[in-house]
Amino acid sequence: MSSLAKALSVAIIFGAAGQAAAADNATIATRALGVIRNNPVPTRLSANDAFVTRDVIVGRDGTEHVRFDRTYKGLPVIGGDLVVHSKAGVLKRTSLTQASAINVSTTPTITSAAAIATAGRAWAMAYDVSPTSRLVVFAPAAKTPKLAHDVVYVGRAKDGTPIRMHYYVDAVTGAILDKTNAIKTGTLPGTGYPTGNTPPPPNVIPSIGPGFSLFAGNVTLNTQFNNTRRIYELIDPTRGNTSITDMGNGYRTGGTLMVDADNRWGNNALSDRVSAGVDAMYGFQKTWDFYKNKFNRNGIRNNGQGANGAVHYFLNYTNAFWNDDCFCMSFGDGNGTTVRPLVSIDIVGHEVSHGVTAATANLTYASESGGLNEATSDIFGAMIEYYANNAKQPPNYVIGEQIFTTPAWNKFIRTMFKPNLDGLSPDCYPSATTPSNGISLGNFKAMDVHYSSGVANHFFYLLAEGVVVPADYAAGTPANLGPSNLVCNGNTGLTGIGRDAAMQIWYHALTVYMTSNSDYAAARAATAQAAIDLYGAGSTQHNAVIDTWAAVSMP
């Protein structure tokens, strides 16, 4: 057996979704490894590569889409992820951004301590725990792979948001190659490590109880009765044991599980701390059902496991966030005056969707891939709001409007139909010669990902709805928008294909074709191919994708 063939080992990681499905996926993954072996150039294969399966999707036509994480001589490869698209063992295409096969020494010149010191000078603030370092191969898009130290500093921003900054320090020169934050704002800090002996599992009974929320009205919650402790717990055993904890307005622990004696939760007001927990659990349950019923996805990781979410994070914290490193999330209470707790359903859906992105394309949270990461959460956050169709939370393409104590047309986190209503997000993709809303292409690539997300949000709105101005923002309202304000190329006749088709295309593009360093050009190609896969080449949906990218200035 050649060294190249020996390198093609694979680890299959699946949860409790069923042994038969796991066995089928293992067979498909093994077949995909054979495809890699037979196609070393398009897969950027080296003799020292190995692969871990992250996801397996089988298309309607039998095409097998297998997503892999790559290692090189046992080291993680940052940016080395790829998706193999094949049918009957024959390669159709690959999705990846790694520029070339890896050929680097794994012996560092710069020590771990020196790399930590270098990153520390860039960090330049207090940290909560001692920084750590591990060796990796750094292989982002269009760059030569390099050996690097992945140095992690953990701390907090001035507003209390956790920071888990990964610095990639060249292990030969000592230069900082890149940095990325594992916290996606909008994540619950780590829940710590257990001590002592693990207690036996409790005797629990699934239950259903009423919830009295802040935003969603009176809802029905799946909970459980802990027969060992003789108390009800805000844990949903029907959705992977999703749970809600109360952080007690702190930040260093995982919080305390919400419990109740009579299985009645909250009181529709801030006077009961559980009310915010009701909104969070309601949002989690609707989000789980949305992904299950729309895409047959079984939880965030598609493995049947639920997430932990925490409310009442920190003091006067006006944000919510997802943490890739612990796969968990948390929500602040707002500032106590103008902003209420950040647990409206579109915000909950937004944060959970960061987890879905992390489990699939794992879009790097910087530059254009970071903008696509944020847009994906906005897109599905809005679609989850439409799915819930709660009269107390009228669905729309405005993100986070419910959290403001004084509702108004200009009180929101983002608007998908006209991103620049916030004065910062560009409506259109800038070209090398033509800025968008005064933003050059270089500045666009470097801007905060919450604003560069605007172009993808705009694309999705137009794809789903066409050039239709929402009534609350139409001519004669304070926003005073007309059809020409919604497009960048004057095509006011653009017709939408509907929310369901648009979300299917975006989800398919995310889970099948996008990879960690996908940029807007890659997203355009991924959505076009997704439309072909789902609806056929030259279909109304395929043509609409092409026309809609043009309408936001992506040629």
MILUMKE-899628 format. One record per residue (C-alpha): x, y, z. Coordinates in steps of 0.05 Angstrom, whole numbers, padded with zeros to 5 digits, always signed. Each point is the difference from the previous one (the first is absolute). Example, Ala and Ser with C-alpha at 12.3 -4.5 7.8 and 13.67 -1.06 7.14 Angstrom:
MILUMKE-899628
+00246-00090+00156
+00027+00069-00013
//
This chain:
MILUMKE-899628
+00000+00000+00000
+00027+00069-00019
+00013+00053+00052
-00054+00041-00034
-00051-00055+00008
+00020-00011+00072
-00012+00073+00014
-00073-00006-00018
-00024-00021+00068
-00067+00027+00023
-00035+00010+00066
-00076-00001-00002
-00032+00044+00053
-00075-00008+00009
-00048+00007+00057
-00061-00040+00020
-00037+00008-00066
-00003-00075-00011
+00051-00055-00011
-00026-00016-00069
+00007+00072-00023
+00070+00003+00030
+00020-00063-00036
-00027+00027-00066
+00037+00065+00010
+00064-00037+00016
-00006-00038-00065
-00011+00064-00039
+00058+00034+00035
+00046-00058-00016
-00021+00003-00072
+00015+00075+00000
+00070-00015+00026
+00011-00044-00060
-00021+00058-00044
+00052+00044+00035
+00053-00053-00011
-00016-00003-00074
-00002+00076-00008
+00059+00029+00039
+00006+00065-00040
-00071+00028+00008
-00001-00021+00073
+00070+00028+00015
+00020-00067+00029
+00068-00012+00031
+00030-00066+00023
-00008+00022+00073
-00073+00021-00001
-00054-00034+00040
-00073+00018+00004
-00057+00004+00050
-00071-00002-00026
-00042+00059+00023
-00063-00011-00041
-00032-00045-00053
-00056+00023-00045
-00030-00041-00057
-00034+00041-00054
-00065-00016-00036
+00038-00027-00060
+00045-00045+00043
+00059+00048+00001
+00039-00010+00065
+00026+00064+00034
+00050-00017+00054
+00031+00055+00042
+00069-00014+00030
+00047+00035+00048
+00072-00012-00019
+00061-00015+00043
+00073-00001-00022
+00047-00046+00039
-00051+00002+00055
-00006+00076+00003
-00066+00036-00014
+00000+00037-00066
-00033+00069+00007
-00034+00012-00067
+00011-00071-00024
-00072-00021+00003
-00031-00026-00064
-00064-00029-00028
+00004-00058-00049
-00058-00004-00048
-00003-00067-00035
-00049-00051-00028
+00013-00074-00003
+00072+00013+00021
+00013+00049-00057
+00021+00071+00018
-00047+00055-00025
+00033+00059+00034
+00032+00023+00064
-00013+00059+00046
+00062+00026+00035
+00044+00061+00007
+00068-00031+00016
+00046+00025-00055
+00050-00057-00004
+00019-00067+00029
+00037+00006+00067
+00075-00010+00004
+00026+00031+00063
+00045-00021+00057
-00038-00011+00065
+00060+00019+00043
-00009+00072+00023
+00056+00051+00004
-00040+00046+00045
-00018-00030+00067
-00071-00003+00028
+00020+00049+00055
+00027+00049-00051
-00063-00005-00042
-00043+00013+00062
+00043+00061+00015
-00007+00026-00071
-00076-00009+00001
-00002+00032+00069
+00029+00064-00027
-00057+00002-00051
-00051-00018+00054
+00024+00056+00046
-00054-00008+00053
-00016-00041+00061
-00018-00073-00009
-00045-00046+00040
+00040-00064-00006
+00071-00016-00020
+00009+00001-00076
+00010-00067-00036
+00035-00020-00063
-00001-00059-00048
+00035-00015-00065
-00042+00003-00064
+00010+00007-00074
-00028+00067-00023
-00028-00006-00070
-00051+00055-00015
-00024+00016-00070
+00051+00016-00053
+00059-00003+00048
+00057-00049+00007
-00010-00047+00059
+00044+00015+00060
+00015-00031+00068
-00030+00045+00054
-00016+00005+00073
-00074+00008+00015
+00003+00044+00061
-00065+00012+00038
-00011+00059+00046
-00065+00004+00041
-00028+00064+00029
-00057+00050-00005
-00014+00062-00040
-00020+00064+00036
-00074-00017-00007
+00010-00068+00032
-00001-00041-00064
+00047-00060+00006
+00060-00002-00047
+00033-00065-00020
+00052+00025-00049
+00039-00050-00041
+00067+00030-00024
+00037-00039-00054
+00074+00013+00010
+00049-00024-00053
+00041-00055+00033
+00061+00018-00042
+00000+00076-00004
-00041+00019+00061
-00046+00045-00040
-00075+00002+00015
-00033-00029-00061
-00072+00012+00019
-00048+00002+00058
-00073-00021+00010
-00049+00004+00058
-00038-00063+00019
-00056+00042+00029
-00056+00017-00048
-00041+00059+00024
-00065+00022-00018
+00064-00132+00116
+00003-00027+00062
+00067-00005+00035
+00024-00071+00015
-00039-00036+00054
+00064-00020+00036
+00025-00068+00017
-00034-00049+00048
+00035-00021+00063
-00009-00063+00041
-00039-00061-00021
-00053+00007-00054
-00069-00008+00032
-00046-00054-00028
-00050+00023-00052
-00064+00026+00030
-00068-00033-00010
-00036+00050-00044
-00070+00002-00030
-00016+00041-00063
-00052+00053+00014
-00037+00059-00031
-00013+00066+00035
-00024+00070-00015
+00051+00056-00010
-00014+00074+00009
+00052+00037-00042
+00023+00071-00010
-00009+00002-00076
-00035-00063-00025
-00062+00004+00044
-00026-00063+00035
+00032-00062-00029
+00005-00075+00013
+00068-00028+00020
+00028-00070+00000
+00034-00009+00068
+00017-00058+00046
-00015-00021+00071
+00062-00022+00037
-00028-00056+00042
+00065-00005+00039
+00000+00073+00021
-00076+00005-00001
-00002+00064-00041
-00014+00022-00072
+00060+00021-00042
+00003+00045-00061
+00030-00056-00042
-00033-00025-00064
+00010-00075-00005
-00037-00002-00067
+00052+00046-00032
+00067-00029+00021
-00004+00023+00072
+00004+00074-00018
+00006+00038+00066
-00005+00070+00027
+00043+00028+00057
+00000+00065+00038
+00068+00033+00001
-00019+00043+00060
+00027+00061-00037
+00070-00029+00005
+00045-00029-00053
+00051-00048+00029
-00044-00062+00011
-00049-00039-00042
-00058+00026+00041
-00055-00036+00039
-00051-00044-00034
-00069+00031+00002
-00049-00041+00042
-00072+00007+00023
-00045-00035+00051
-00065+00001-00040
+00024-00001-00073
-00027+00070-00013
+00056+00045-00027
+00006+00075+00002
-00053+00055+00007
+00006+00041-00065
+00042+00052+00037
+00071+00016+00021
-00020-00009+00073
+00008-00075-00010
+00069-00019-00024
-00028-00063-00032
-00041+00041-00051
+00063+00013-00042
+00015-00074+00006
-00068-00016-00029
+00015+00042-00062
+00068-00034-00008
-00029-00071+00006
-00059+00018-00046
+00050+00027-00051
+00044-00062+00006
-00060-00046-00009
-00026+00037-00061
+00071+00002-00029
+00009-00075+00010
-00067-00013-00034
+00016+00047-00057
+00065-00035-00018
-00033-00068+00009
-00062+00013-00042
+00031+00043-00054
+00067-00036-00010
-00007-00065+00039
+00057+00024+00045
+00001-00033+00068
+00027+00054+00045
+00058+00049-00007
+00052-00053-00017
-00051-00045-00033
+00014-00052+00053
-00062+00006+00044
+00036+00038+00055
-00029+00064+00028
+00037+00063+00023
+00006+00038+00065
-00022+00072+00001
+00007+00050+00057
-00040+00062+00015
+00017+00059+00046
+00072+00002-00023
+00041+00054+00033
-00025+00069+00024
-00037+00045-00049
+00027-00041-00057
-00030+00022-00066
+00018-00059-00045
-00006-00074-00011
+00054-00047-00025
+00019-00070-00024
+00065-00035+00021
+00029-00049-00051
+00048-00028+00051
-00053-00025+00048
-00059-00004-00050
-00044+00041+00046
-00032+00069+00005
-00023+00054+00048
-00044+00061+00000
+00006+00067+00036
-00056+00038+00036
+00010+00064-00039
+00019+00067+00032
-00061+00006+00044
-00027+00062-00035
-00004-00001-00076
+00015-00074-00014
-00035-00060+00030
+00028-00072+00006
+00026-00025-00066
-00043-00062-00004
-00048+00016-00057
-00010-00059-00046
+00040+00029-00059
+00060+00012+00047
-00004-00070+00029
-00006-00029-00070
+00059+00043-00021
+00045-00026+00056
-00019-00074-00009
+00013+00008-00075
+00072+00020+00015
+00006-00071+00028
-00029-00030-00064
+00051+00040-00040
+00056-00024+00046
-00022-00072-00009
-00002+00006-00077
+00038+00052-00041
+00034+00028+00063
+00007+00067-00033
+00060+00038+00029
-00024+00059+00041
+00039+00053-00037
-00002+00037-00067
-00050-00024-00051
-00008-00070+00029
-00018+00033+00066
-00052+00043-00034
-00031-00062-00030
+00001-00033+00069
-00039+00058+00030
-00048+00004-00060
-00015-00074+00006
-00022+00011+00072
-00043+00060-00019
-00031-00039-00058
-00019-00060+00042
-00019+00043+00060
-00051+00035-00044
-00024-00065-00031
-00009-00030+00069
-00043+00060+00019
-00042-00014-00062
-00003-00074+00018
-00025+00015+00071
-00052+00048-00029
-00016+00026+00070
-00050+00058+00000
+00039+00029+00059
+00062+00000-00044
-00023+00019-00070
+00051-00028-00050
+00040+00048-00042
+00070+00013-00026
+00018+00048+00056
+00047-00032+00051
-00008+00014+00075
-00053+00055-00002
-00038-00030+00059
+00055+00011+00051
-00006+00076-00002
-00044+00031+00054
-00024+00055-00046
-00019-00032-00067
+00014+00042-00062
+00014-00011-00074
+00074+00014+00012
+00009-00043+00063
+00030-00066-00023
+00065-00039-00003
-00001-00010-00075
-00048+00006-00059
+00009-00051-00055
-00038+00035-00056
+00041+00064+00006
+00062-00013+00043
+00026+00071-00004
-00059+00026+00041
+00049-00009+00058
+00048+00049-00034
+00057-00050+00001
-00018-00064-00038
+00010+00003-00076
-00060-00018-00044
+00043-00021-00059
+00066-00037-00010
+00053+00052-00016
+00043-00010-00061
+00073+00018-00006
-00021+00067-00030
-00070+00013+00027
-00012+00007+00075
-00066-00020+00033
-00030+00052+00047
+00069+00032+00001
+00035-00066+00018
+00057-00023-00044
+00014-00073-00015
+00061+00000+00045
-00039+00030+00058
-00057-00049-00013
+00046-00059+00008
+00028+00029+00065
-00064+00026+00032
-00038-00029+00059
-00035-00064-00022
-00067+00025+00028
+00001+00052-00055
+00031-00038-00058
-00057-00049+00010
-00046+00051-00030
+00013-00020-00073
-00020-00073+00013
-00060+00021+00041
-00021+00045-00056
+00009-00056-00051
-00043-00048+00040
-00057+00050+00009
-00002+00015-00074
+00005-00074-00019
-00059-00017+00046
-00044+00061-00008
+00022+00037-00062
-00001+00076-00004
-00056+00009+00051
+00007+00057+00050
-00026-00021+00070
-00062+00042+00015
+00030+00031+00063
+00058+00028-00041
-00036+00019-00065
-00010+00068-00031
-00032+00048+00048
+00029-00033+00062
+00060+00029+00036
+00046-00048-00038
-00034+00020-00066
+00028-00057-00042
-00020-00014-00071
+00016-00061-00045
+00063+00034-00028
+00028+00004+00071
+00001-00076+00006
+00044-00017-00060
+00070+00020-00020
-00007-00009-00075
-00068+00032-00014
-00036-00067-00011
-00064+00017+00036
-00037-00056-00037
+00038-00054+00039
-00050-00052+00025
+00011-00043+00062
-00004-00076+00001
-00030-00004+00070
+00029-00011+00068
+00000-00076-00001
+00039-00006-00065
+00048+00055+00020
+00015-00032+00068
+00009-00069-00032
+00051+00029-00048
+00039+00037+00055
+00000-00061+00046
+00023-00046-00055
+00055+00048-00020
+00022+00007+00073
+00000-00074+00017
+00024-00029-00066
+00044+00051-00036
+00027+00055+00046
+00064-00011+00039
+00036+00037+00055
+00030+00054-00044
-00057+00009-00050
-00006+00073-00022
-00057+00034-00037
+00022-00027-00068
+00000-00070+00029
-00070+00013+00030
-00025+00022-00067
+00027-00064-00032
-00026-00043+00057
-00071+00027-00003
-00002-00006-00076
+00022-00073+00005
-00049-00012+00057
-00057+00027-00044
+00022-00047-00056
+00002-00060+00048
-00069+00015+00029
-00038+00028-00059
+00040-00012-00064
+00046+00041-00045
-00037+00056-00033
-00059-00006+00048
-00036+00061+00026
+00036-00007+00066
+00069-00007-00033
-00011+00061-00043
-00026+00039+00060
+00064-00014+00039
+00042+00027-00057
-00045+00062-00009
-00003+00014+00074
+00075-00001+00010
+00004+00050-00057
-00052+00043+00037
+00048+00006+00058
+00059+00014-00047
+00032-00070+00002
+00010-00014-00075
//
